[in-house]
Amino acid sequence: MSHAAPELIRIATRESPLALWQAHHVKARLEALYPGCRVELLGLTTRGDQILDRSLAKVGGKGLFVKELEAALLDGRADLAVHSMKDVPAELSQPFSIAAILARETPFDAFVSNRYASLDEMPPGAVVGTSSLRREAQIHANHPWLAVSPLRGNLGTRLRKLDEGQFDAVILAAAGLIRLDLAGRIRMQLPAEVSLPAAGQGALAIEIVGERSDLAAWLAPLADPLTTGCVCAERATTEALGGGCEVPIGVFAVPEGEGLWLRGFVARPDGERFARAEARGPIGEAETLGRTLAEALRREGADEILASLGG
């Protein structure tokens, strides 16, 4: 069934500078596809934006950035929501679905510091800021002489805290810095061997109410097949392990010929215990590959680590 070109599309978005960049990016893509369409933004403040004095893991995890936007989809104030894929819980609640995953910006973590060029250069006791248990576990494991301190707030707030001297360095997603024209702040992109990314990191997701087949058809041209395969594999691993923001999990897929190479770990935040594994398989079976990796991680002790964290 064909759907006539849309006349009006309303995008729900958080109001942080990065979220607005992402929404405007999707708006521009839609306007290019459908020149006669009016695309409007509906800015919303989420619980994740409001609670800044506690870590995400302690106040309910990733869903905090999604719920208010989903409410706007349900009551018809908006047609779609744009998210950073890594903020979207591995298991979406009913009746929502991801209509499109856009081409990925760099998936890696960025080392940002005014004093040092790399983690290796930092002296014992120097303080690294991060809000991510995944990053914290890897810093403790690879650079045990460094101190890790929690860092919340939007990108501008985090950089300001660094510039005020509250931290010697901070670790941020490189994609956000690049999108906001702050790539100059990146001293080093951390390779996957040093800081394995989060599932979906660097990719944008468009969420809709599942029954909106008209929207799904309009959004289909925005999807990037390669990114979609990689991200589906990564998210299938996280979902199979039942992990969210509260658990240090890294999962990262890269295309390899016709297939995918998928790496993952589950760890304790203190970096004392790691379960690591990898798997390879065809991109067309991305979700199966993700579950295969989850099983491999279980064989390496992931369940014991998760149980020790109450996960």
Secondary structure as GFF3:
##gff-version 3
##sequence-region A 1 311
A	DSSP	beta_strand	8	14	.	.	.	ID=ss1
A	DSSP	alpha_helix	17	33	.	.	.	ID=ss2
A	DSSP	beta_strand	38	44	.	.	.	ID=ss3
A	DSSP	alpha_helix	47	50	.	.	.	ID=ss4
A	DSSP	alpha_helix	56	59	.	.	.	ID=ss5
A	DSSP	three_ten_helix	62	65	.	.	.	ID=ss6
A	DSSP	alpha_helix	67	74	.	.	.	ID=ss7
A	DSSP	beta_strand	80	84	.	.	.	ID=ss8
A	DSSP	three_ten_helix	85	87	.	.	.	ID=ss9
A	DSSP	beta_strand	96	101	.	.	.	ID=ss10
A	DSSP	beta_strand	109	112	.	.	.	ID=ss11
A	DSSP	three_ten_helix	119	121	.	.	.	ID=ss12
A	DSSP	beta_strand	127	129	.	.	.	ID=ss13
A	DSSP	alpha_helix	133	142	.	.	.	ID=ss14
A	DSSP	beta_strand	147	149	.	.	.	ID=ss15
A	DSSP	alpha_helix	155	163	.	.	.	ID=ss16
A	DSSP	beta_strand	169	173	.	.	.	ID=ss17
A	DSSP	alpha_helix	174	179	.	.	.	ID=ss18
A	DSSP	three_ten_helix	183	185	.	.	.	ID=ss19
A	DSSP	beta_strand	188	190	.	.	.	ID=ss20
A	DSSP	beta_strand	204	209	.	.	.	ID=ss21
A	DSSP	alpha_helix	213	219	.	.	.	ID=ss22
A	DSSP	three_ten_helix	220	222	.	.	.	ID=ss23
A	DSSP	alpha_helix	225	241	.	.	.	ID=ss24
A	DSSP	beta_strand	249	256	.	.	.	ID=ss25
A	DSSP	beta_strand	259	267	.	.	.	ID=ss26
A	DSSP	beta_strand	274	282	.	.	.	ID=ss27
A	DSSP	three_ten_helix	283	285	.	.	.	ID=ss28
A	DSSP	alpha_helix	286	299	.	.	.	ID=ss29
A	DSSP	alpha_helix	302	308	.	.	.	ID=ss30
###
